[in-house]
Amino acid sequence: MALCKIGAIAIPATHMLTKNDIVYRNEKASIKAIICVNDSYVTTQVTESLPESPTVKVLVAVNSMCESNKPVPRISTIGLRNGTRLPTSDGRKT
């Protein structure tokens, strides 16, 4: 419901997508923001897709895992195209 209110559309994706898969989806749907799990494989594939995905302006990784593999409720911004950063849930700028 919240996505509808802001005019956004969720595009479900598996964690097994490759850079080329992500580039294809970004191009076909003119993706403006990516919210993904903060997993090294996923974030690597997504960040490698960015040079070929000019419509993507915001990339956010969520739900970090601590060493004990318990979820840490946190949002960390990997990057924005204009170079600014969003604050994390605890108020820090990333």
N, C-alpha and C positions, 0 to 999 in steps of 0.2 A: 504494500500500500504506500509506503513512504517513497519508494522509487517512482511510482506513478505521480505522486504529488510534486516531485521535482522534475518530472519529465524524463526520467532515466529508464533504461531498459536493462535488465539483468541478462547477461549472456553466460549461461553455465559452461564451465570448462573443466576438464580433468587436469590433474596435476602432472599428467604425462605428456602434455603438449610440448612440442619443440618450438624453437625460435621461428621456423618457417610456418608452422601452424598458427602461431600467434600473429605473425605479420599478415597472413591471409585474412584472419578474422578482423584484425584492425583495419585493413584496407576495405574489405567488403562492407563493414558496418560503420565506418568512420568513427571508430572508438575515440572517445575524448578522455576517459579516465579508466584506469585499471586498479581494481582492488584485489589483491591476491594474498595467499598465505605466505608468511615470512619463512620460507623454506629455501635453502641455498640453491637447489636445482631450479625451482620455480622462478625465483627472483633473477637467477642468471639468465634463464631463457627469455623472460620478459624484458630485462634490461638490454639484452642483445638484440631484441626486436625493435627497440626504440629508434635507432637511426633510419630504419625503413618504414617507420610508422609516424609520419608527420602530424597526424591528427591527435595523437595521444599527448595530452598536456599534463596529466597528473598520474603518478604511480604511488600507490599506498600498499604497504605490506602489513598484515594484521596477525595477531595471535602468536607472538613469539613463544618459543619453548625454552624453559630454563634447563639447567643440567639434569634435574631430576625428571625431565619429560612431563612436568605439570605445566599446563598452559599459564602464561603470564598475560593477564588482561591489559593489553597495551596496543596502541596504534603507532606505528613508526612510518614516517614518510621517507620513501627512497629518493624521490626527486620530483621536481616540477620543471617544466620546460623553461619558465622565465627565471629560474635560479632561486626563487624564494622557497622557504620551507614552511611546512605546517607544524604547529605544536603537537607534541605527543599528548596522551591523555593526562600525564602528570604536569603539563604546562611547559615542559622543556622544548626548545626548538631543536629539531634534528639536523 
